Amino acid sequence: MEEYRKLGLTPSALDYGFFADRYSDTYLTEVYTEYFYIQSETYLPLTLKSACLLFRDGSALDYSDRISVFAQKQLAEVA
C-alpha cells in the first residue's frame, strides 16, 4: 500500500479501467508464489501458462500472452 500511496493511488482506483488503459504497455515481469502444504522440502514443478485479472463486476483482463521470459525464469528459480 505504501508504494501505491506514493504514486497517488488508492485501492478503489485500481479498477478495470485503470488496467485496461495500460494493457498494451503491460508485461508480467515478476511472479510471487507460496506453497504451504508439505513440511519437508520437495521439488514442485510449476509452469506459468496463464494469468488473468478478475474484477468484482465480472470483467477480466487476460495477460496470458503478456508473460515475459523474466517472469518465467523467476518462477523456475523458486520451483
Backbone as a chain_set.jsonl record, in Angstrom:
{"seq": "MEEYRKLGLTPSALDYGFFADRYSDTYLTEVYTEYFYIQSETYLPLTLKSACLLFRDGSALDYSDRISVFAQKQLAEVA", "coords": {"N": [[0.81, -1.191, 0.0], [1.996, 1.171, 0.678], [3.668, 1.838, -1.487], [1.747, 2.302, -3.468], [0.403, 4.5, -2.409], [2.427, 6.412, -2.524], [2.473, 6.828, -5.232], [0.127, 8.069, -5.533], [-2.182, 6.564, -5.654], [-5.202, 4.843, -4.832], [-6.828, 1.94, -3.431], [-9.379, 1.781, -4.611], [-8.994, 3.013, -7.041], [-7.747, 1.176, -8.598], [-9.159, -0.277, -10.714], [-10.992, -1.991, -13.359], [-10.857, -0.223, -15.576], [-8.487, 1.22, -15.059], [-6.454, -0.74, -15.41], [-7.088, -1.649, -17.982], [-6.596, 0.599, -19.554], [-3.842, 0.605, -19.56], [-3.098, -1.769, -20.632], [-1.909, -2.482, -23.187], [0.716, -1.746, -22.847], [1.693, -3.346, -20.872], [3.493, -5.943, -19.28], [3.987, -9.03, -17.647], [6.413, -9.248, -15.306], [7.248, -10.172, -12.929], [6.827, -12.771, -10.612], [5.215, -14.111, -7.873], [5.184, -16.729, -5.645], [3.718, -19.007, -3.318], [3.693, -21.892, -1.312], [2.171, -23.844, 0.981], [2.013, -26.592, 2.179], [3.414, -29.041, 2.306], [5.628, -30.291, 4.723], [8.267, -31.041, 4.548], [11.123, -30.389, 2.436], [10.392, -30.373, -0.933], [10.541, -31.071, -4.391], [8.724, -29.114, -6.591], [7.227, -28.97, -9.486], [6.399, -26.26, -11.484], [4.487, -24.506, -13.881], [3.939, -21.588, -15.61], [1.195, -20.784, -17.242], [-0.97, -19.174, -17.771], [-2.433, -15.993, -16.957], [-4.665, -13.952, -15.331], [-6.552, -11.026, -14.579], [-9.214, -10.643, -12.49], [-12.192, -8.922, -11.958], [-14.45, -7.364, -9.597], [-16.868, -6.685, -10.839], [-17.203, -8.62, -12.707], [-15.783, -8.398, -15.046], [-12.755, -9.071, -16.937], [-9.225, -9.246, -17.508], [-7.015, -10.713, -19.648], [-3.798, -11.757, -19.308], [-2.214, -13.683, -20.375], [-0.747, -13.88, -22.782], [1.138, -12.034, -22.297], [3.194, -12.593, -20.621], [6.368, -12.305, -19.506], [9.695, -13.504, -20.348], [11.321, -13.11, -18.214], [9.645, -13.336, -15.979], [8.952, -16.028, -16.19], [11.459, -17.184, -15.847], [12.0, -16.387, -13.229], [10.031, -17.785, -11.823], [10.856, -20.389, -12.383], [13.252, -20.463, -10.988], [12.484, -20.435, -8.271], [11.038, -22.723, -8.063]], "CA": [[0.0, 0.0, 0.0], [2.877, 2.352, 0.734], [4.091, 2.156, -2.855], [0.601, 2.867, -4.182], [0.158, 5.846, -1.869], [3.461, 7.3, -3.074], [2.076, 7.106, -6.617], [-1.159, 8.757, -5.502], [-3.24, 5.609, -5.987], [-5.964, 4.201, -3.774], [-7.338, 0.656, -3.919], [-10.554, 1.956, -5.482], [-8.533, 3.468, -8.359], [-7.215, 0.024, -9.324], [-10.297, -0.976, -11.283], [-10.821, -2.492, -14.715], [-10.443, 0.872, -16.444], [-7.078, 1.529, -14.787], [-5.607, -1.751, -16.046], [-7.392, -1.702, -19.41], [-5.902, 1.73, -20.185], [-2.407, 0.323, -19.611], [-2.929, -3.15, -21.07], [-0.994, -2.658, -24.325], [2.087, -1.477, -22.397], [1.945, -4.142, -19.671], [4.021, -7.305, -19.344], [4.272, -9.591, -16.331], [7.856, -9.432, -15.167], [7.519, -10.685, -11.602], [5.869, -13.773, -10.165], [5.403, -14.467, -6.475], [4.463, -17.966, -5.344], [3.847, -19.606, -1.994], [3.064, -23.204, -1.203], [2.24, -24.215, 2.385], [1.334, -27.855, 2.439], [4.379, -30.076, 2.643], [6.545, -29.842, 5.755], [9.643, -31.277, 4.123], [11.451, -29.753, 1.162], [10.032, -31.244, -2.032], [10.538, -30.445, -5.712], [7.368, -28.848, -7.043], [7.31, -28.394, -10.831], [5.359, -25.285, -11.8], [4.528, -23.876, -15.192], [3.04, -20.448, -15.704], [0.57, -20.859, -18.558], [-1.915, -18.09, -17.963], [-2.591, -15.026, -15.869], [-5.823, -13.087, -15.569], [-7.067, -10.189, -13.505], [-10.667, -10.736, -12.429], [-12.703, -7.783, -11.212], [-15.724, -7.604, -8.906], [-18.016, -6.531, -11.735], [-17.224, -9.749, -13.629], [-14.878, -8.193, -16.18], [-11.454, -9.722, -16.782], [-8.166, -8.952, -18.465], [-6.162, -11.891, -19.793], [-2.398, -11.404, -19.537], [-1.511, -14.918, -20.715], [0.22, -13.655, -23.856], [1.971, -10.913, -21.882], [4.097, -13.106, -19.587], [7.737, -12.15, -20.007], [10.642, -14.577, -20.037], [11.857, -12.816, -16.884], [8.717, -13.915, -15.019], [9.091, -17.481, -16.276], [12.75, -17.525, -15.243], [11.867, -16.197, -11.794], [9.257, -18.907, -11.328], [11.701, -21.573, -12.482], [14.282, -20.407, -9.944], [11.947, -20.76, -6.962], [10.46, -24.079, -8.083]], "C": [[0.857, 1.259, 0.0], [3.304, 2.8, -0.661], [2.957, 2.799, -3.645], [0.312, 4.288, -3.71], [1.175, 6.845, -2.404], [3.138, 7.706, -4.507], [0.743, 7.851, -6.688], [-2.331, 7.866, -5.846], [-3.914, 5.069, -4.731], [-6.463, 2.859, -4.302], [-8.529, 0.812, -4.864], [-10.167, 2.428, -6.885], [-8.053, 2.307, -9.218], [-8.366, -0.843, -9.837], [-9.991, -1.435, -12.709], [-10.292, -1.403, -15.65], [-8.974, 1.228, -16.289], [-6.171, 0.56, -15.532], [-5.848, -1.832, -17.553], [-6.68, -0.577, -20.166], [-4.415, 1.457, -20.387], [-2.082, -1.046, -20.199], [-1.878, -3.315, -22.169], [0.466, -2.435, -23.941], [2.513, -2.37, -21.231], [2.458, -5.536, -20.007], [4.272, -7.778, -17.927], [5.764, -9.874, -16.255], [8.219, -10.037, -13.821], [6.433, -11.673, -11.209], [6.212, -14.127, -8.725], [4.572, -15.709, -6.201], [4.717, -18.387, -3.907], [3.134, -20.946, -2.016], [3.256, -23.693, 0.22], [1.481, -25.514, 2.649], [2.296, -28.906, 2.968], [5.372, -29.527, 3.671], [8.004, -30.058, 5.369], [9.872, -30.605, 2.774], [11.233, -30.745, 0.025], [10.054, -30.453, -3.329], [9.097, -30.299, -6.178], [7.435, -28.195, -8.425], [6.121, -27.485, -11.106], [5.567, -24.742, -13.202], [3.508, -22.744, -15.198], [2.467, -20.411, -17.119], [-0.389, -19.719, -18.818], [-1.947, -17.194, -16.74], [-3.734, -14.096, -16.243], [-6.076, -12.226, -14.344], [-8.583, -10.261, -13.589], [-11.172, -9.63, -11.516], [-14.085, -8.087, -10.633], [-16.928, -7.534, -9.832], [-18.105, -7.64, -12.784], [-16.334, -9.573, -14.848], [-13.513, -8.813, -15.876], [-10.495, -9.223, -17.844], [-7.221, -10.143, -18.477], [-4.75, -11.444, -20.169], [-1.563, -12.609, -19.97], [-0.471, -14.731, -21.814], [1.174, -12.5, -23.532], [2.904, -11.307, -20.728], [5.512, -13.061, -20.135], [8.603, -13.352, -19.647], [11.259, -14.344, -18.661], [10.969, -13.419, -15.803], [8.831, -15.433, -15.024], [10.388, -17.939, -15.639], [12.669, -17.432, -13.724], [11.092, -17.355, -11.175], [10.075, -20.183, -11.339], [12.741, -21.615, -11.366], [13.748, -20.772, -8.58], [11.352, -22.16, -6.905], [11.594, -25.048, -7.888]], "O": [[0.497, 2.276, -0.594], [3.301, 3.991, -0.973], [3.186, 3.738, -4.408], [0.012, 5.17, -4.514], [0.832, 7.988, -2.703], [3.49, 8.803, -4.941], [0.286, 8.219, -7.77], [-3.372, 8.355, -6.285], [-3.27, 4.867, -3.702], [-6.513, 2.665, -5.516], [-8.664, 0.046, -5.818], [-10.943, 2.256, -7.825], [-7.961, 2.439, -10.438], [-8.518, -1.997, -9.435], [-8.871, -1.284, -13.196], [-9.372, -1.65, -16.43], [-8.292, 1.505, -17.275], [-5.23, 0.978, -16.208], [-4.91, -2.059, -18.317], [-6.214, -0.779, -21.287], [-3.798, 2.019, -21.292], [-0.916, -1.436, -20.257], [-1.038, -4.21, -22.08], [1.363, -2.894, -24.648], [3.586, -2.168, -20.662], [1.936, -6.215, -20.891], [4.725, -6.999, -17.088], [6.304, -10.646, -17.047], [9.379, -10.381, -13.592], [5.25, -11.431, -11.449], [7.366, -14.408, -8.403], [3.377, -15.733, -6.496], [5.792, -18.153, -3.354], [2.099, -21.105, -2.663], [4.389, -23.936, 0.636], [0.423, -25.507, 3.277], [2.015, -29.576, 3.961], [5.895, -28.425, 3.505], [8.879, -29.323, 5.825], [8.921, -30.292, 2.058], [11.816, -31.829, 0.02], [9.634, -29.296, -3.362], [8.336, -31.267, -6.158], [7.674, -26.992, -8.526], [4.97, -27.901, -10.974], [6.699, -24.546, -13.645], [2.35, -22.938, -14.828], [3.16, -20.054, -18.072], [-0.601, -19.337, -19.969], [-1.545, -17.584, -15.644], [-3.761, -13.528, -17.334], [-5.842, -12.651, -13.213], [-9.168, -9.974, -14.633], [-10.64, -9.427, -10.424], [-14.796, -8.963, -11.126], [-17.907, -8.251, -9.627], [-18.979, -7.607, -13.65], [-16.152, -10.519, -15.614], [-13.163, -9.047, -14.72], [-10.901, -8.829, -18.937], [-6.689, -10.534, -17.438], [-4.538, -10.831, -21.215], [-0.333, -12.556, -19.933], [0.583, -15.365, -21.776], [1.926, -12.047, -24.396], [3.345, -10.454, -19.958], [5.814, -13.719, -21.13], [8.27, -14.12, -18.745], [11.679, -15.3, -18.009], [11.474, -13.956, -14.817], [8.807, -16.057, -13.963], [10.42, -18.967, -14.963], [13.199, -18.286, -13.014], [11.464, -17.851, -10.112], [9.997, -20.978, -10.402], [13.069, -22.688, -10.859], [14.475, -21.366, -7.784], [11.18, -22.721, -5.823], [11.374, -26.259, -7.866]]}, "num_chains": 1, "name": "protein.A"}
